[in-house]
Amino acid sequence: MKKKNSYIKDGIAVANKVVSMVSEYTKADRSAWLGSSTTAKKPWGKERAWSGFSNLTGKVLEIEAGKRTSLKYHTMKNEAFYVMTGKVNFYYADEEWLHYTGVSMKCETLGPGDSVNVQSHCVYRIHAIENSEVIEISDASSLRSQSIRIEDDYGREVSDAIYPNSFSHFEGADK
């Protein structure tokens, strides 16, 4: 009859062998593949979009000089922006802007190599000072997220919710 420690050692040896076999098996399951992209005309320029892995999507925003995106936020989508070319004013505010009065938006002038991260429920708008290309990478929650437009220069539908702050009253808000 085997001792208890012997069974534990045998169990560990078997478990290690199974892990080793599974590791060898899963290595073969990794792959690479070609993707495709779509291009959509936008009032401010155009947007080229592609899907990465199940949890990432990417876009290249080509924003024409003097034009800007809508003032908006996303209910679940987190985004990272990276300026490739041109110069933009990036207006943004924390989630508190949606709920409390007297909360100011911030504005950063960004050029090639600059980046900004925007979490869900944070309001933002991009205004191109020069023709600009901005890369946007977003997470998987973008598939379930709603985009809520607060203000738009191009007559697209905006939320009818009343917010305690306004971009129009932002010091230096340029059109």
N, C-alpha and C positions, 0 to 999 in steps of 0.2 A: 504494500500500500504506500502511495506517495504521501509525502508530508504536504501540509497546506502551502508552505513557501514554494515548494516545487511546482504546485499548480499555478501559483501566481507568476512564477518565472516562465512557465510554459505559456501562460496566457499572454504575458507581455511579449514573448518571442513571436507568438502567432499574430498578435496585434501589429507588431512592427513589420512582419512579413506582409500583412494585408495592406498596411499603409504604403509600403514599398511598391506593392503590385498596383495599387490605385494610382500612386504618383506616376509610375511608368505609363499606365493607361491614359491618364489625363494629359500627359505631355503631348500625346499624339492628337488630342482634341483641339489644340490651339491652332488658329489659322489666321491668315491675312486675306483681305479681299478688296476688290475695287468697289468704289461707291459711285454715286452720281449726284449731281446737284441740280437745283432748279433756280431759275432767275425770275424775279417778279418786279415789275415796274412799280415804283412808289412815287407819290407826289413830290417827295424830296430827293429822288434819285432812283436807285434800284437796290435790290437785295438778292444776293446769291446765297442759297441755303443748302446744307448737306447734313446727313445723319452720320454720326460716328457709331459708337457702341450704343447699346440700348440705353445708356444713361447720359449720353452727350449729344448735343447738336451744335452745329456751327453755322455762322453767317458771315458774309462780308457785306457791310453796309457801305454803299457808295453814295455819299451825301453831297449834293451840289452846293457850291458856295452861296451863302446867304439863306439857305433853306434849313429847316429844322424838323426834327421828329415831333410827334405829339408829346405832350406832358402826360405821363402814364405811370402805372405800376402794375405788377403782376401778382396774382394771388398766391402763387406757389413757386414760380420760376426764379432761380438765382442766376445771375449773369456776370460774366467777366468781359470787359471791353478792352481792346488794345488798338491804339491808333497806329496804322501802318504808314499812311501818307496824309499830308495836309495839316490843318489846324482846326480844332473845334473848341467851343465852349461847352462844357459838360455841367449841366445844372442838376443838382440832386439834393435830396433831403431824407432824413431818417423817417421811419414809420410814424413817429409822433406828429409829423406835419399833417397827417390825415385826421388827427384827433384833437389837437390842441391849438388854440389861437396863439398868434405871436411867434410861431416857429419859422425861422428864416431858412430859405434855401441857400445852398452854397453853390459857387461857380468856380470851376477850375478850367483854365485854358490848357489844353493838352495838344501835344505834337507827337511826331513819330517816336515810338518807343514808350510812350506814356500809357498807363492803364488805370482802370478803376473797376471795383467790384461792387455790384448792387444786389442786395438780398431782396427776397420777396417782400412786398408791401412798402418798399422804399420808392418814392417818386423820383423820376428823372426825365431829362430831355437833352437831346444833343443838337447843337446849333453849329453848322459848318461855317467857319470864317473863310476857309479856302475849300476848293474841291478836296474831299477827304475820303479815305478808305479806312473803315473801322471794323475790326474783327470782333464778333460777338460769339462767345461760347456759353452755352447754358446747360443746366443739368436736366436729369430725367423728369423732374417735376414739371418741366415745360409742357409735357404732353397732357397734364391735367390742369394746367394753370389757365386762368383767364387774364387777358390783358384789359385793364380798365383805363380808358382814355379820359383824362380830365379836361384838357384843352387841345384843340387841333386847328391848325391854320388852313386846312384844306377841305373843310366841310364834312369830314367823316364823323360818324356817330360818336358822341361823348356821353359819359355817365351823367345821369340827372341827379346824382347825389350832391348834397351841399357839403362843401369842405370848409373848415374854419380858416383856411389860408388861400391865397390866390397867387398864381405865377405872375399875373398881370401887374400885381403890386410889388413884385420883387424889384428891389433897387437894381437897375441896370438890365432888367429883362428886355432883351432886344428882339425885334422882329426882323 
